Amino acid sequence: MPSLIFKICTIEEWAIADMGGTFEGSEADLADGFIHFSTEEQMEGTVAKYFAGQEDLLLVAVNPAEFGTSLKWEEARGGDLFPHLYGQLDTSMVTWVIPMPIGETGQHILPALDAETA
């Protein structure tokens, strides 16, 4: 199991979660019935496919061990197993949150995705 998994959300979505103490998910998460996460290896593809050119994004890191059985690893894009959280994300469980700026090439700038990032 990786040491961190990652959620991309808007600044507005995270502000609401931070005020209330829980992140219930984005519109897509709510429609699917779980909160979508990605591993470090999956992040580049996730950003390119679902968030290309979108500004005002944040990258949220969480230790997957925090979730117990509510985190399921399920087959998704390309047959890879993606982490899906069936439930809400308590904001106190978050390791760090950082902005995802867009670089000169129009692509998001991803940081080194480790526990030391923020």
PDB file as gemmi writes it, atoms N, CA and C in Angstrom:
CRYST1    1.000    1.000    1.000  90.00  90.00  90.00 P 1                      
ATOM      1  N   MET A   1       0.849  -1.184   0.000  1.00  0.00           N  
ATOM      2  CA  MET A   1       0.000   0.000   0.000  1.00  0.00           C  
ATOM      3  C   MET A   1       0.892   1.244   0.000  1.00  0.00           C  
ATOM      4  N   PRO A   2       0.565   2.227  -0.845  1.00  0.00           N  
ATOM      5  CA  PRO A   2       1.379   3.450  -0.872  1.00  0.00           C  
ATOM      6  C   PRO A   2       1.252   4.223   0.433  1.00  0.00           C  
ATOM      7  N   SER A   3       2.235   5.070   0.720  1.00  0.00           N  
ATOM      8  CA  SER A   3       2.190   5.859   1.953  1.00  0.00           C  
ATOM      9  C   SER A   3       1.218   7.020   1.853  1.00  0.00           C  
ATOM     10  N   LEU A   4       0.937   7.487   0.620  1.00  0.00           N  
ATOM     11  CA  LEU A   4      -0.034   8.566   0.416  1.00  0.00           C  
ATOM     12  C   LEU A   4      -0.864   8.285  -0.831  1.00  0.00           C  
ATOM     13  N   ILE A   5      -2.126   8.729  -0.795  1.00  0.00           N  
ATOM     14  CA  ILE A   5      -2.967   8.784  -1.978  1.00  0.00           C  
ATOM     15  C   ILE A   5      -3.439  10.225  -2.113  1.00  0.00           C  
ATOM     16  N   PHE A   6      -3.959  10.582  -3.307  1.00  0.00           N  
ATOM     17  CA  PHE A   6      -4.182  11.984  -3.615  1.00  0.00           C  
ATOM     18  C   PHE A   6      -5.557  12.241  -4.191  1.00  0.00           C  
ATOM     19  N   LYS A   7      -6.128  13.358  -3.785  1.00  0.00           N  
ATOM     20  CA  LYS A   7      -7.413  13.840  -4.280  1.00  0.00           C  
ATOM     21  C   LYS A   7      -7.207  15.221  -4.878  1.00  0.00           C  
ATOM     22  N   ILE A   8      -7.766  15.460  -6.042  1.00  0.00           N  
ATOM     23  CA  ILE A   8      -7.754  16.788  -6.648  1.00  0.00           C  
ATOM     24  C   ILE A   8      -9.130  17.389  -6.441  1.00  0.00           C  
ATOM     25  N   CYS A   9      -9.164  18.606  -5.954  1.00  0.00           N  
ATOM     26  CA  CYS A   9     -10.434  19.301  -5.785  1.00  0.00           C  
ATOM     27  C   CYS A   9     -10.224  20.796  -6.011  1.00  0.00           C  
ATOM     28  N   THR A  10     -11.318  21.516  -6.118  1.00  0.00           N  
ATOM     29  CA  THR A  10     -11.210  22.958  -6.306  1.00  0.00           C  
ATOM     30  C   THR A  10     -10.975  23.642  -4.963  1.00  0.00           C  
ATOM     31  N   ILE A  11     -10.463  24.852  -5.042  1.00  0.00           N  
ATOM     32  CA  ILE A  11     -10.263  25.643  -3.826  1.00  0.00           C  
ATOM     33  C   ILE A  11     -11.587  25.818  -3.107  1.00  0.00           C  
ATOM     34  N   GLU A  12     -12.651  26.078  -3.855  1.00  0.00           N  
ATOM     35  CA  GLU A  12     -13.976  26.271  -3.263  1.00  0.00           C  
ATOM     36  C   GLU A  12     -14.471  25.006  -2.565  1.00  0.00           C  
ATOM     37  N   GLU A  13     -14.320  23.852  -3.221  1.00  0.00           N  
ATOM     38  CA  GLU A  13     -14.737  22.590  -2.592  1.00  0.00           C  
ATOM     39  C   GLU A  13     -13.995  22.357  -1.287  1.00  0.00           C  
ATOM     40  N   TRP A  14     -12.680  22.640  -1.289  1.00  0.00           N  
ATOM     41  CA  TRP A  14     -11.898  22.396  -0.082  1.00  0.00           C  
ATOM     42  C   TRP A  14     -12.228  23.405   1.016  1.00  0.00           C  
ATOM     43  N   ALA A  15     -12.524  24.645   0.654  1.00  0.00           N  
ATOM     44  CA  ALA A  15     -12.896  25.656   1.651  1.00  0.00           C  
ATOM     45  C   ALA A  15     -14.167  25.226   2.386  1.00  0.00           C  
ATOM     46  N   ILE A  16     -15.125  24.701   1.653  1.00  0.00           N  
ATOM     47  CA  ILE A  16     -16.366  24.220   2.268  1.00  0.00           C  
ATOM     48  C   ILE A  16     -16.068  23.039   3.192  1.00  0.00           C  
ATOM     49  N   ALA A  17     -15.244  22.114   2.725  1.00  0.00           N  
ATOM     50  CA  ALA A  17     -14.876  20.955   3.545  1.00  0.00           C  
ATOM     51  C   ALA A  17     -14.133  21.384   4.796  1.00  0.00           C  
ATOM     52  N   ASP A  18     -13.202  22.301   4.630  1.00  0.00           N  
ATOM     53  CA  ASP A  18     -12.388  22.752   5.757  1.00  0.00           C  
ATOM     54  C   ASP A  18     -13.249  23.420   6.827  1.00  0.00           C  
ATOM     55  N   MET A  19     -14.237  24.192   6.401  1.00  0.00           N  
ATOM     56  CA  MET A  19     -15.140  24.850   7.362  1.00  0.00           C  
ATOM     57  C   MET A  19     -15.981  23.837   8.118  1.00  0.00           C  
ATOM     58  N   GLY A  20     -16.453  22.805   7.412  1.00  0.00           N  
ATOM     59  CA  GLY A  20     -17.328  21.818   8.027  1.00  0.00           C  
ATOM     60  C   GLY A  20     -16.614  20.633   8.641  1.00  0.00           C  
ATOM     61  N   GLY A  21     -15.328  20.459   8.318  1.00  0.00           N  
ATOM     62  CA  GLY A  21     -14.557  19.359   8.892  1.00  0.00           C  
ATOM     63  C   GLY A  21     -14.607  18.066   8.103  1.00  0.00           C  
ATOM     64  N   THR A  22     -15.423  18.022   7.035  1.00  0.00           N  
ATOM     65  CA  THR A  22     -15.479  16.819   6.204  1.00  0.00           C  
ATOM     66  C   THR A  22     -15.617  17.198   4.731  1.00  0.00           C  
ATOM     67  N   PHE A  23     -14.968  16.398   3.897  1.00  0.00           N  
ATOM     68  CA  PHE A  23     -15.099  16.527   2.453  1.00  0.00           C  
ATOM     69  C   PHE A  23     -16.009  15.410   2.002  1.00  0.00           C  
ATOM     70  N   GLU A  24     -17.154  15.773   1.440  1.00  0.00           N  
ATOM     71  CA  GLU A  24     -18.124  14.769   1.008  1.00  0.00           C  
ATOM     72  C   GLU A  24     -17.884  14.313  -0.416  1.00  0.00           C  
ATOM     73  N   GLY A  25     -17.067  15.072  -1.157  1.00  0.00           N  
ATOM     74  CA  GLY A  25     -16.740  14.709  -2.524  1.00  0.00           C  
ATOM     75  C   GLY A  25     -17.122  15.793  -3.496  1.00  0.00           C  
ATOM     76  N   SER A  26     -16.534  15.694  -4.688  1.00  0.00           N  
ATOM     77  CA  SER A  26     -16.864  16.604  -5.772  1.00  0.00           C  
ATOM     78  C   SER A  26     -18.184  16.148  -6.399  1.00  0.00           C  
ATOM     79  N   GLU A  27     -18.640  16.889  -7.389  1.00  0.00           N  
ATOM     80  CA  GLU A  27     -19.862  16.502  -8.099  1.00  0.00           C  
ATOM     81  C   GLU A  27     -19.719  15.104  -8.698  1.00  0.00           C  
ATOM     82  N   ALA A  28     -18.563  14.824  -9.303  1.00  0.00           N  
ATOM     83  CA  ALA A  28     -18.325  13.499  -9.898  1.00  0.00           C  
ATOM     84  C   ALA A  28     -18.301  12.410  -8.826  1.00  0.00           C  
ATOM     85  N   ASP A  29     -17.691  12.707  -7.681  1.00  0.00           N  
ATOM     86  CA  ASP A  29     -17.648  11.732  -6.582  1.00  0.00           C  
ATOM     87  C   ASP A  29     -19.058  11.399  -6.102  1.00  0.00           C  
ATOM     88  N   LEU A  30     -19.849  12.435  -5.898  1.00  0.00           N  
ATOM     89  CA  LEU A  30     -21.216  12.240  -5.408  1.00  0.00           C  
ATOM     90  C   LEU A  30     -22.038  11.426  -6.404  1.00  0.00           C  
ATOM     91  N   ALA A  31     -21.843  11.673  -7.698  1.00  0.00           N  
ATOM     92  CA  ALA A  31     -22.560  10.925  -8.724  1.00  0.00           C  
ATOM     93  C   ALA A  31     -22.152   9.445  -8.731  1.00  0.00           C  
ATOM     94  N   ASP A  32     -20.871   9.170  -8.464  1.00  0.00           N  
ATOM     95  CA  ASP A  32     -20.367   7.799  -8.489  1.00  0.00           C  
ATOM     96  C   ASP A  32     -20.546   7.051  -7.172  1.00  0.00           C  
ATOM     97  N   GLY A  33     -20.808   7.774  -6.083  1.00  0.00           N  
ATOM     98  CA  GLY A  33     -21.038   7.133  -4.792  1.00  0.00           C  
ATOM     99  C   GLY A  33     -19.793   6.875  -3.974  1.00  0.00           C  
ATOM    100  N   PHE A  34     -18.665   7.443  -4.386  1.00  0.00           N  
ATOM    101  CA  PHE A  34     -17.425   7.308  -3.626  1.00  0.00           C  
ATOM    102  C   PHE A  34     -16.506   8.462  -4.000  1.00  0.00           C  
ATOM    103  N   ILE A  35     -15.486   8.704  -3.168  1.00  0.00           N  
ATOM    104  CA  ILE A  35     -14.504   9.746  -3.440  1.00  0.00           C  
ATOM    105  C   ILE A  35     -13.336   9.115  -4.188  1.00  0.00           C  
ATOM    106  N   HIS A  36     -13.048   9.670  -5.364  1.00  0.00           N  
ATOM    107  CA  HIS A  36     -11.960   9.195  -6.211  1.00  0.00           C  
ATOM    108  C   HIS A  36     -10.611   9.693  -5.682  1.00  0.00           C  
ATOM    109  N   PHE A  37      -9.674   8.795  -5.537  1.00  0.00           N  
ATOM    110  CA  PHE A  37      -8.289   9.128  -5.213  1.00  0.00           C  
ATOM    111  C   PHE A  37      -7.395   8.533  -6.289  1.00  0.00           C  
ATOM    112  N   SER A  38      -6.144   8.973  -6.331  1.00  0.00           N  
ATOM    113  CA  SER A  38      -5.141   8.414  -7.228  1.00  0.00           C  
ATOM    114  C   SER A  38      -3.859   8.173  -6.443  1.00  0.00           C  
ATOM    115  N   THR A  39      -3.072   7.222  -6.911  1.00  0.00           N  
ATOM    116  CA  THR A  39      -1.736   7.030  -6.359  1.00  0.00           C  
ATOM    117  C   THR A  39      -0.786   8.001  -7.053  1.00  0.00           C  
ATOM    118  N   GLU A  40       0.436   8.069  -6.586  1.00  0.00           N  
ATOM    119  CA  GLU A  40       1.446   8.923  -7.216  1.00  0.00           C  
ATOM    120  C   GLU A  40       1.613   8.570  -8.692  1.00  0.00           C  
ATOM    121  N   GLU A  41       1.648   7.295  -8.999  1.00  0.00           N  
ATOM    122  CA  GLU A  41       1.846   6.844 -10.374  1.00  0.00           C  
ATOM    123  C   GLU A  41       0.647   7.185 -11.272  1.00  0.00           C  
ATOM    124  N   GLN A  42      -0.513   7.326 -10.695  1.00  0.00           N  
ATOM    125  CA  GLN A  42      -1.728   7.590 -11.462  1.00  0.00           C  
ATOM    126  C   GLN A  42      -2.038   9.080 -11.625  1.00  0.00           C  
ATOM    127  N   MET A  43      -1.368   9.931 -10.845  1.00  0.00           N  
ATOM    128  CA  MET A  43      -1.710  11.349 -10.821  1.00  0.00           C  
ATOM    129  C   MET A  43      -1.603  12.042 -12.174  1.00  0.00           C  
ATOM    130  N   GLU A  44      -0.534  11.831 -12.894  1.00  0.00           N  
ATOM    131  CA  GLU A  44      -0.345  12.525 -14.173  1.00  0.00           C  
ATOM    132  C   GLU A  44      -1.497  12.231 -15.128  1.00  0.00           C  
ATOM    133  N   GLY A  45      -1.907  10.971 -15.219  1.00  0.00           N  
ATOM    134  CA  GLY A  45      -3.023  10.593 -16.085  1.00  0.00           C  
ATOM    135  C   GLY A  45      -4.346  11.163 -15.617  1.00  0.00           C  
ATOM    136  N   THR A  46      -4.557  11.180 -14.309  1.00  0.00           N  
ATOM    137  CA  THR A  46      -5.793  11.730 -13.752  1.00  0.00           C  
ATOM    138  C   THR A  46      -5.907  13.221 -14.053  1.00  0.00           C  
ATOM    139  N   VAL A  47      -4.823  13.940 -13.827  1.00  0.00           N  
ATOM    140  CA  VAL A  47      -4.819  15.386 -14.080  1.00  0.00           C  
ATOM    141  C   VAL A  47      -5.083  15.657 -15.558  1.00  0.00           C  
ATOM    142  N   ALA A  48      -4.402  14.942 -16.439  1.00  0.00           N  
ATOM    143  CA  ALA A  48      -4.544  15.166 -17.882  1.00  0.00           C  
ATOM    144  C   ALA A  48      -5.961  14.841 -18.370  1.00  0.00           C  
ATOM    145  N   LYS A  49      -6.538  13.764 -17.866  1.00  0.00           N  
ATOM    146  CA  LYS A  49      -7.844  13.318 -18.360  1.00  0.00           C  
ATOM    147  C   LYS A  49      -9.005  14.132 -17.804  1.00  0.00           C  
ATOM    148  N   TYR A  50      -8.955  14.491 -16.531  1.00  0.00           N  
ATOM    149  CA  TYR A  50     -10.129  15.091 -15.893  1.00  0.00           C  
ATOM    150  C   TYR A  50      -9.988  16.569 -15.532  1.00  0.00           C  
ATOM    151  N   PHE A  51      -8.775  17.098 -15.509  1.00  0.00           N  
ATOM    152  CA  PHE A  51      -8.580  18.453 -15.006  1.00  0.00           C  
ATOM    153  C   PHE A  51      -7.744  19.347 -15.925  1.00  0.00           C  
ATOM    154  N   ALA A  52      -7.506  18.935 -17.156  1.00  0.00           N  
ATOM    155  CA  ALA A  52      -6.661  19.693 -18.080  1.00  0.00           C  
ATOM    156  C   ALA A  52      -7.115  21.143 -18.190  1.00  0.00           C  
ATOM    157  N   GLY A  53      -6.189  22.054 -17.943  1.00  0.00           N  
ATOM    158  CA  GLY A  53      -6.446  23.483 -18.083  1.00  0.00           C  
ATOM    159  C   GLY A  53      -7.279  24.113 -16.991  1.00  0.00           C  
ATOM    160  N   GLN A  54      -7.764  23.333 -16.039  1.00  0.00           N  
ATOM    161  CA  GLN A  54      -8.618  23.866 -14.974  1.00  0.00           C  
ATOM    162  C   GLN A  54      -7.766  24.567 -13.924  1.00  0.00           C  
ATOM    163  N   GLU A  55      -8.129  25.794 -13.608  1.00  0.00           N  
ATOM    164  CA  GLU A  55      -7.403  26.560 -12.599  1.00  0.00           C  
ATOM    165  C   GLU A  55      -8.054  26.386 -11.235  1.00  0.00           C  
ATOM    166  N   ASP A  56      -7.423  26.945 -10.221  1.00  0.00           N  
ATOM    167  CA  ASP A  56      -7.949  26.931  -8.850  1.00  0.00           C  
ATOM    168  C   ASP A  56      -8.113  25.517  -8.289  1.00  0.00           C  
ATOM    169  N   LEU A  57      -7.129  24.670  -8.573  1.00  0.00           N  
ATOM    170  CA  LEU A  57      -7.161  23.306  -8.048  1.00  0.00           C  
ATOM    171  C   LEU A  57      -6.187  23.145  -6.893  1.00  0.00           C  
ATOM    172  N   LEU A  58      -6.544  22.222  -6.013  1.00  0.00           N  
ATOM    173  CA  LEU A  58      -5.682  21.840  -4.897  1.00  0.00           C  
ATOM    174  C   LEU A  58      -5.416  20.344  -4.973  1.00  0.00           C  
ATOM    175  N   LEU A  59      -4.267  19.962  -4.480  1.00  0.00           N  
ATOM    176  CA  LEU A  59      -3.905  18.560  -4.349  1.00  0.00           C  
ATOM    177  C   LEU A  59      -3.902  18.223  -2.862  1.00  0.00           C  
ATOM    178  N   VAL A  60      -4.702  17.229  -2.500  1.00  0.00           N  
ATOM    179  CA  VAL A  60      -4.882  16.826  -1.108  1.00  0.00           C  
ATOM    180  C   VAL A  60      -4.250  15.446  -0.928  1.00  0.00           C  
ATOM    181  N   ALA A  61      -3.372  15.323   0.052  1.00  0.00           N  
ATOM    182  CA  ALA A  61      -2.695  14.051   0.321  1.00  0.00           C  
ATOM    183  C   ALA A  61      -3.204  13.437   1.610  1.00  0.00           C  
ATOM    184  N   VAL A  62      -3.407  12.112   1.570  1.00  0.00           N  
ATOM    185  CA  VAL A  62      -3.926  11.379   2.724  1.00  0.00           C  
ATOM    186  C   VAL A  62      -3.210  10.044   2.812  1.00  0.00           C  
ATOM    187  N   ASN A  63      -2.966   9.601   4.033  1.00  0.00           N  
ATOM    188  CA  ASN A  63      -2.415   8.271   4.263  1.00  0.00           C  
ATOM    189  C   ASN A  63      -3.564   7.267   4.128  1.00  0.00           C  
ATOM    190  N   PRO A  64      -3.502   6.338   3.182  1.00  0.00           N  
ATOM    191  CA  PRO A  64      -4.616   5.415   2.970  1.00  0.00           C  
ATOM    192  C   PRO A  64      -4.894   4.496   4.163  1.00  0.00           C  
ATOM    193  N   ALA A  65      -3.913   4.286   5.012  1.00  0.00           N  
ATOM    194  CA  ALA A  65      -4.111   3.427   6.182  1.00  0.00           C  
ATOM    195  C   ALA A  65      -5.139   4.019   7.143  1.00  0.00           C  
ATOM    196  N   GLU A  66      -5.386   5.321   7.037  1.00  0.00           N  
ATOM    197  CA  GLU A  66      -6.357   6.004   7.912  1.00  0.00           C  
ATOM    198  C   GLU A  66      -7.787   5.518   7.684  1.00  0.00           C  
ATOM    199  N   PHE A  67      -8.089   4.956   6.516  1.00  0.00           N  
ATOM    200  CA  PHE A  67      -9.474   4.692   6.134  1.00  0.00           C  
ATOM    201  C   PHE A  67      -9.996   3.314   6.505  1.00  0.00           C  
ATOM    202  N   GLY A  68      -9.117   2.382   6.775  1.00  0.00           N  
ATOM    203  CA  GLY A  68      -9.581   1.031   7.079  1.00  0.00           C  
ATOM    204  C   GLY A  68     -10.346   0.431   5.914  1.00  0.00           C  
ATOM    205  N   THR A  69     -11.464  -0.223   6.213  1.00  0.00           N  
ATOM    206  CA  THR A  69     -12.219  -0.945   5.181  1.00  0.00           C  
ATOM    207  C   THR A  69     -13.081  -0.041   4.306  1.00  0.00           C  
ATOM    208  N   SER A  70     -13.187   1.247   4.602  1.00  0.00           N  
ATOM    209  CA  SER A  70     -13.991   2.137   3.754  1.00  0.00           C  
ATOM    210  C   SER A  70     -13.255   2.517   2.470  1.00  0.00           C  
ATOM    211  N   LEU A  71     -11.944   2.193   2.386  1.00  0.00           N  
ATOM    212  CA  LEU A  71     -11.171   2.431   1.170  1.00  0.00           C  
ATOM    213  C   LEU A  71     -11.093   1.129   0.381  1.00  0.00           C  
ATOM    214  N   LYS A  72     -11.574   1.177  -0.848  1.00  0.00           N  
ATOM    215  CA  LYS A  72     -11.561   0.001  -1.725  1.00  0.00           C  
ATOM    216  C   LYS A  72     -10.649   0.284  -2.915  1.00  0.00           C  
ATOM    217  N   TRP A  73      -9.873  -0.709  -3.319  1.00  0.00           N  
ATOM    218  CA  TRP A  73      -9.013  -0.610  -4.496  1.00  0.00           C  
ATOM    219  C   TRP A  73      -9.754  -1.297  -5.625  1.00  0.00           C  
ATOM    220  N   GLU A  74     -10.215  -0.486  -6.591  1.00  0.00           N  
ATOM    221  CA  GLU A  74     -11.080  -1.012  -7.641  1.00  0.00           C  
ATOM    222  C   GLU A  74     -10.518  -0.703  -9.026  1.00  0.00           C  
ATOM    223  N   GLU A  75     -10.771  -1.628  -9.934  1.00  0.00           N  
ATOM    224  CA  GLU A  75     -10.287  -1.473 -11.304  1.00  0.00           C  
ATOM    225  C   GLU A  75     -10.974  -0.296 -11.977  1.00  0.00           C  
ATOM    226  N   ALA A  76     -10.176   0.512 -12.650  1.00  0.00           N  
ATOM    227  CA  ALA A  76     -10.691   1.675 -13.371  1.00  0.00           C  
ATOM    228  C   ALA A  76      -9.852   1.866 -14.623  1.00  0.00           C  
ATOM    229  N   ARG A  77      -9.526   3.084 -14.935  1.00  0.00           N  
ATOM    230  CA  ARG A  77      -8.815   3.454 -16.163  1.00  0.00           C  
ATOM    231  C   ARG A  77      -7.628   2.527 -16.453  1.00  0.00           C  
ATOM    232  N   GLY A  78      -7.637   1.936 -17.625  1.00  0.00           N  
ATOM    233  CA  GLY A  78      -6.527   1.091 -18.055  1.00  0.00           C  
ATOM    234  C   GLY A  78      -6.358  -0.189 -17.261  1.00  0.00           C  
ATOM    235  N   GLY A  79      -7.366  -0.576 -16.505  1.00  0.00           N  
ATOM    236  CA  GLY A  79      -7.272  -1.785 -15.694  1.00  0.00           C  
ATOM    237  C   GLY A  79      -6.528  -1.600 -14.385  1.00  0.00           C  
ATOM    238  N   ASP A  80      -6.039  -0.371 -14.118  1.00  0.00           N  
ATOM    239  CA  ASP A  80      -5.334  -0.104 -12.858  1.00  0.00           C  
ATOM    240  C   ASP A  80      -6.302  -0.126 -11.681  1.00  0.00           C  
ATOM    241  N   LEU A  81      -5.784  -0.467 -10.521  1.00  0.00           N  
ATOM    242  CA  LEU A  81      -6.571  -0.399  -9.294  1.00  0.00           C  
ATOM    243  C   LEU A  81      -6.434   1.003  -8.711  1.00  0.00           C  
ATOM    244  N   PHE A  82      -7.574   1.674  -8.555  1.00  0.00           N  
ATOM    245  CA  PHE A  82      -7.607   3.024  -7.998  1.00  0.00           C  
ATOM    246  C   PHE A  82      -8.237   2.988  -6.614  1.00  0.00           C  
ATOM    247  N   PRO A  83      -7.758   3.847  -5.706  1.00  0.00           N  
ATOM    248  CA  PRO A  83      -8.353   3.923  -4.369  1.00  0.00           C  
ATOM    249  C   PRO A  83      -9.649   4.735  -4.397  1.00  0.00           C  
ATOM    250  N   HIS A  84     -10.720   4.129  -3.886  1.00  0.00           N  
ATOM    251  CA  HIS A  84     -12.022   4.773  -3.809  1.00  0.00           C  
ATOM    252  C   HIS A  84     -12.494   4.746  -2.352  1.00  0.00           C  
ATOM    253  N   LEU A  85     -12.833   5.918  -1.837  1.00  0.00           N  
ATOM    254  CA  LEU A  85     -13.291   6.027  -0.454  1.00  0.00           C  
ATOM    255  C   LEU A  85     -14.809   6.030  -0.422  1.00  0.00           C  
ATOM    256  N   TYR A  86     -15.375   5.032   0.225  1.00  0.00           N  
ATOM    257  CA  TYR A  86     -16.817   4.944   0.411  1.00  0.00           C  
ATOM    258  C   TYR A  86     -17.146   5.569   1.761  1.00  0.00           C  
ATOM    259  N   GLY A  87     -17.373   6.847   1.735  1.00  0.00           N  
ATOM    260  CA  GLY A  87     -17.644   7.624   2.942  1.00  0.00           C  
ATOM    261  C   GLY A  87     -17.063   9.010   2.782  1.00  0.00           C  
ATOM    262  N   GLN A  88     -17.111   9.770   3.836  1.00  0.00           N  
ATOM    263  CA  GLN A  88     -16.591  11.132   3.823  1.00  0.00           C  
ATOM    264  C   GLN A  88     -15.138  11.148   4.260  1.00  0.00           C  
ATOM    265  N   LEU A  89     -14.436  12.179   3.825  1.00  0.00           N  
ATOM    266  CA  LEU A  89     -13.052  12.396   4.232  1.00  0.00           C  
ATOM    267  C   LEU A  89     -13.035  13.408   5.362  1.00  0.00           C  
ATOM    268  N   ASP A  90     -12.639  12.985   6.533  1.00  0.00           N  
ATOM    269  CA  ASP A  90     -12.475  13.886   7.674  1.00  0.00           C  
ATOM    270  C   ASP A  90     -11.226  14.719   7.411  1.00  0.00           C  
ATOM    271  N   THR A  91     -11.362  16.037   7.401  1.00  0.00           N  
ATOM    272  CA  THR A  91     -10.227  16.896   7.053  1.00  0.00           C  
ATOM    273  C   THR A  91      -9.065  16.770   8.032  1.00  0.00           C  
ATOM    274  N   SER A  92      -9.309  16.282   9.237  1.00  0.00           N  
ATOM    275  CA  SER A  92      -8.218  16.097  10.199  1.00  0.00           C  
ATOM    276  C   SER A  92      -7.290  14.948   9.791  1.00  0.00           C  
ATOM    277  N   MET A  93      -7.717  14.112   8.851  1.00  0.00           N  
ATOM    278  CA  MET A  93      -6.917  12.982   8.390  1.00  0.00           C  
ATOM    279  C   MET A  93      -5.943  13.371   7.281  1.00  0.00           C  
ATOM    280  N   VAL A  94      -6.036  14.590   6.797  1.00  0.00           N  
ATOM    281  CA  VAL A  94      -5.252  15.038   5.651  1.00  0.00           C  
ATOM    282  C   VAL A  94      -3.807  15.331   6.064  1.00  0.00           C  
ATOM    283  N   THR A  95      -2.866  14.835   5.286  1.00  0.00           N  
ATOM    284  CA  THR A  95      -1.440  15.038   5.544  1.00  0.00           C  
ATOM    285  C   THR A  95      -1.008  16.429   5.109  1.00  0.00           C  
ATOM    286  N   TRP A  96      -1.427  16.830   3.903  1.00  0.00           N  
ATOM    287  CA  TRP A  96      -1.150  18.173   3.402  1.00  0.00           C  
ATOM    288  C   TRP A  96      -2.086  18.517   2.256  1.00  0.00           C  
ATOM    289  N   VAL A  97      -2.191  19.848   1.996  1.00  0.00           N  
ATOM    290  CA  VAL A  97      -2.965  20.384   0.872  1.00  0.00           C  
ATOM    291  C   VAL A  97      -2.103  21.454   0.220  1.00  0.00           C  
ATOM    292  N   ILE A  98      -1.921  21.362  -1.104  1.00  0.00           N  
ATOM    293  CA  ILE A  98      -1.116  22.369  -1.808  1.00  0.00           C  
ATOM    294  C   ILE A  98      -1.805  22.758  -3.119  1.00  0.00           C  
ATOM    295  N   PRO A  99      -1.527  23.969  -3.594  1.00  0.00           N  
ATOM    296  CA  PRO A  99      -2.082  24.401  -4.891  1.00  0.00           C  
ATOM    297  C   PRO A  99      -1.468  23.621  -6.051  1.00  0.00           C  
ATOM    298  N   MET A 100      -2.229  23.543  -7.149  1.00  0.00           N  
ATOM    299  CA  MET A 100      -1.765  22.902  -8.379  1.00  0.00           C  
ATOM    300  C   MET A 100      -1.735  23.953  -9.487  1.00  0.00           C  
ATOM    301  N   PRO A 101      -0.656  24.713  -9.567  1.00  0.00           N  
ATOM    302  CA  PRO A 101      -0.582  25.764 -10.598  1.00  0.00           C  
ATOM    303  C   PRO A 101      -0.442  25.179 -12.001  1.00  0.00           C  
ATOM    304  N   ILE A 102      -0.784  25.999 -12.972  1.00  0.00           N  
ATOM    305  CA  ILE A 102      -0.608  25.628 -14.374  1.00  0.00           C  
ATOM    306  C   ILE A 102       0.656  26.313 -14.872  1.00  0.00           C  
ATOM    307  N   GLY A 103       1.527  25.547 -15.499  1.00  0.00           N  
ATOM    308  CA  GLY A 103       2.787  26.080 -16.006  1.00  0.00           C  
ATOM    309  C   GLY A 103       2.636  26.748 -17.361  1.00  0.00           C  
ATOM    310  N   GLU A 104       3.730  27.211 -17.874  1.00  0.00           N  
ATOM    311  CA  GLU A 104       3.754  27.916 -19.163  1.00  0.00           C  
ATOM    312  C   GLU A 104       3.280  27.050 -20.323  1.00  0.00           C  
ATOM    313  N   THR A 105       3.417  25.746 -20.196  1.00  0.00           N  
ATOM    314  CA  THR A 105       2.990  24.828 -21.261  1.00  0.00           C  
ATOM    315  C   THR A 105       1.491  24.535 -21.209  1.00  0.00           C  
ATOM    316  N   GLY A 106       0.805  25.060 -20.188  1.00  0.00           N  
ATOM    317  CA  GLY A 106      -0.623  24.813 -20.035  1.00  0.00           C  
ATOM    318  C   GLY A 106      -0.949  23.564 -19.246  1.00  0.00           C  
ATOM    319  N   GLN A 107       0.082  22.873 -18.753  1.00  0.00           N  
ATOM    320  CA  GLN A 107      -0.132  21.673 -17.947  1.00  0.00           C  
ATOM    321  C   GLN A 107       0.090  21.992 -16.477  1.00  0.00           C  
ATOM    322  N   HIS A 108      -0.601  21.251 -15.614  1.00  0.00           N  
ATOM    323  CA  HIS A 108      -0.424  21.446 -14.183  1.00  0.00           C  
ATOM    324  C   HIS A 108       0.979  21.046 -13.758  1.00  0.00           C  
ATOM    325  N   ILE A 109       1.489  21.759 -12.797  1.00  0.00           N  
ATOM    326  CA  ILE A 109       2.802  21.464 -12.235  1.00  0.00           C  
ATOM    327  C   ILE A 109       2.585  20.573 -11.017  1.00  0.00           C  
ATOM    328  N   LEU A 110       3.013  19.332 -11.125  1.00  0.00           N  
ATOM    329  CA  LEU A 110       2.878  18.397 -10.010  1.00  0.00           C  
ATOM    330  C   LEU A 110       4.133  18.421  -9.154  1.00  0.00           C  
ATOM    331  N   PRO A 111       3.963  18.526  -7.849  1.00  0.00           N  
ATOM    332  CA  PRO A 111       5.125  18.502  -6.965  1.00  0.00           C  
ATOM    333  C   PRO A 111       5.658  17.084  -6.812  1.00  0.00           C  
ATOM    334  N   ALA A 112       6.787  16.964  -6.145  1.00  0.00           N  
ATOM    335  CA  ALA A 112       7.244  15.648  -5.721  1.00  0.00           C  
ATOM    336  C   ALA A 112       6.207  15.163  -4.715  1.00  0.00           C  
ATOM    337  N   LEU A 113       5.603  14.040  -4.967  1.00  0.00           N  
ATOM    338  CA  LEU A 113       4.462  13.589  -4.159  1.00  0.00           C  
ATOM    339  C   LEU A 113       4.914  12.696  -3.023  1.00  0.00           C  
ATOM    340  N   ASP A 114       5.333  13.332  -1.940  1.00  0.00           N  
ATOM    341  CA  ASP A 114       5.765  12.574  -0.771  1.00  0.00           C  
ATOM    342  C   ASP A 114       5.263  13.260   0.493  1.00  0.00           C  
ATOM    343  N   ALA A 115       5.513  12.647   1.608  1.00  0.00           N  
ATOM    344  CA  ALA A 115       5.018  13.171   2.881  1.00  0.00           C  
ATOM    345  C   ALA A 115       5.668  14.496   3.261  1.00  0.00           C  
ATOM    346  N   GLU A 116       6.761  14.847   2.618  1.00  0.00           N  
ATOM    347  CA  GLU A 116       7.483  16.069   2.970  1.00  0.00           C  
ATOM    348  C   GLU A 116       7.048  17.284   2.141  1.00  0.00           C  
ATOM    349  N   THR A 117       6.102  17.123   1.235  1.00  0.00           N  
ATOM    350  CA  THR A 117       5.764  18.164   0.275  1.00  0.00           C  
ATOM    351  C   THR A 117       5.304  19.461   0.931  1.00  0.00           C  
ATOM    352  N   ALA A 118       4.455  19.378   1.902  1.00  0.00           N  
ATOM    353  CA  ALA A 118       3.899  20.628   2.466  1.00  0.00           C  
ATOM    354  C   ALA A 118       4.429  20.917   3.852  1.00  0.00           C  
TER     355      ALA A 118                                                      
END                                                                             
